[in-house]
Amino acid sequence: MQRIRAIFASSPIIGQCNPAITVHPDTPEGCQTKLHNAGVEYNNPRFLSVCRAPYMAPLYNPRKQQPEEAAACIDQFEFPDIPCAYPVVWVKATEAAQLCEAEGKRMCDANECRCLI
C-alpha cells in the first residue's frame, strides 16, 4: 500500500475524478446495496480457484478451453479492482505499470487480450 500511495503522491493529476464536477450514477455504498439486493456475487469460486485472487477472471477461449487452462488472469474491474469502487483516472502508462507491479501484477499484452474477442 505504501508503494501505491507513493505513486499517487508523485502525480499531480492521478485520482478518482474531480469531486467538484463529477457526477456518479450512485455511491459505492448504494451500488453495494443494489448488488446485495439483486443477489449479484462477483467472487466466482471457480475463477477464484484458478486465479487465486478475488475479482480476477481467467483469460481463456471458451470455445476451446476451460477456465483451468488459462495461462493468465485479468482484473474484472478497473483499478483498484473492487466492485462499486470509483476507478482511478488520469493515469499515465508508466504509472499504470507501476501500480500493477506494486500489487504483484502486470499489464496484459495484446495477444492475451485478443483471446477475449
N, C-alpha and C positions, 0 to 999 in steps of 0.2 A: 504494500500500500504506500510505503514511503517513496518508492520509485515512481509510482503513478502520480502521487501528489507533486513530486518534483517536475514531472513532465508538464502538468497543468500550470504550475507556478512559473515555468520558464516561457510560457506562451502568453502574449498579450490578448489573444483572441479565442483560444480554445475554451469551450464551455458547453452548457446545456441550454443554449438560446438566451436571448436578451429578455429577461422577465418584464421589462418595461413595454415591450412591443409584441411579444409572442403570445398567441392565444392557442392553448392546447384544448383539444376536444374534451378532456377530462383530467382530473388529478390522478397521480399514481394510486392513491388510496381508493378513489372512485373506480378506477379501472380494475384494481384487485377485487373489489366488492362485486363488480359485474361478472368477472371471470368466475369467482366463487359461486355466485348465484346461478350461473349458467352451467356449472359443473365442468368448466374447462380446466384441464390439467396439462401443463406443458412438459412436465417431467415424465417423459415416456420411459418406462422401466427397461424396455428393450434397447433403446438408444443409450440410456444410462449405463447399461452393462457393456455396450460396445465402446462408448466414448469415455467412460469413467469420469464424467463431469456433468453437472446439471445444465440444462438448456443447450445442449450440443446435439447435433444431428450428424449421423454418418453420411459421407459422400459415397454414393454407390448408384449404379444404373439399375433401377427397379425392374427393367425388362430382362436383365441377365444375371443379377446378383441379389443376394440377401444382405441386410444391413451388417451382419457379422463379417462380410467380405470386404467392407470398406477399408481403404488404405489410409483415410484421413477423416476427420470430423470438422464441422464448421459450427460457429455460433448460430443459434436460431434467431437471435435478436441483435440489433445494432449495439455497439459498445455503450454501456457496460454489460451487455448480455443478461439483462434481468427483465422479466416480463413487467410491463407497465412503467418502467423507468424511462425518463426522458433521454433520448440519445444524445451523445456527445457530438457537437458540430464544430465546424471551422478547424478541422484537424488536418495538418499537412501530412503527406505520405510518410515522411520520416518520423513524425510524431506517432502516427498510427502503428508503424513498425515497432517503435519503442514501447508503446502501450501493450502491444501483443507480447513482446519479449518480457516485459515486466510481469505478465501473467503466465509466462511459460508457454505462450502460444506463438504463432507466426501468421503472416498473411498467406492466403491461399494463392496458388499460381493459376494462370489461365487454364491450363489443362485440367486441374482439379475442379474448377468451377464449371467447365464445359460439360461435365458428366451430368449436370442437372438439367441440361437442355433437352 
